[in-house]
Every structure is written in C-alpha cells, then in structure tokens.
Amino acid sequence: SAHAESERRSINWFHFTCPCRISSHKNGVCEAGDFSSKSKSELEGTKSAQTAFTLLSYDKASDTSLLLVKPDTGRMHQIRLHLQALGHPIANDHCYGGDLWFGDCEGQQVYRKSREWLNRLDKGSSDAELTLTNVPATDEEIYQVVAE
C-alpha cells in the first residue's frame, strides 16, 4: 500500500564503520576503534567492520532503545563492539561496557542464579546437571536451572 511504502521510506539508517580486531584469542576479547598507537604486530588481523542501525523504539522510563541492526560484515562481536564504540553499549553486556540492569526483583534473582550456574561451570563442576554438550538447551532445561 502507499502508506506502507511511505513508512518504509521514512526509516533512517545510521551506517557505522570502524576497524575491529581480536585482542585476545584465548579469552575471545575483541576491540574496535582507533588503533593508530598499536604496533604493526598488534594490528595483525585488524579488519574493517560495517554495521547499519535504525531505532525501532525508545523507552524513557528505562532509558533504553530497541534497535534493528544489520551487520554488513561478519566480524566477531561486531555489533557489541560498534555499540560500545558509539557510547551506547548493549544493556547487561558487561564485557563490552553495558551496565547490568535487571528491571525488577525477579530479574535480579534470575541473574544471581545464572551467575552461580556459570561460576560452577567456570570452576569445572562435575555436576551431572552441568554437563556440556553441543546440543542447545531446551526452554524447559533453562527454566529448570533458573527455578532452582
């Protein structure tokens, strides 16, 4: 319809480009930005990365935005890095500058339980319930872990 066409044309995309690199292969840590102070050896593997963003909605109460994001290149952690470089990191993504935000008491409880579970995994827990496989967890399995 004509209305849908006019709405489609009104979407404004912000295109962002900056280099990204893996700074620690062992820990899976990446970075983006100005690498002019890096040595030649540190620049190995640095690649251009491009991402397009558009704002879908903004919630004033929580000061959060919902974005539609289209990565034009496929770099590791590209979307997370670009949002961090723009000064708008993903909420709850503490690895890339996002503040932990729970929204309510239930969210805090879920976070604490998830953090305990992840800490047990990090310590190499031998608990049968924490055995890792290549099969993604089902919703039921996730709810079971969170409900404990």
Secondary structure, DSSP 8 states (H G I E B T S, - for coil): -HHHHHHHHT---EEEEEEEEEEETTTTEEEES--TTS-TTTTTT-EEEEEEEEEEEEETTTTEEEEEEEESS--TTHHHHHHHHTT---TT-GGGT-----SSHHHHHHHHHHHHHHHHHHTT---GGG---SS---HHHHHHHHH-
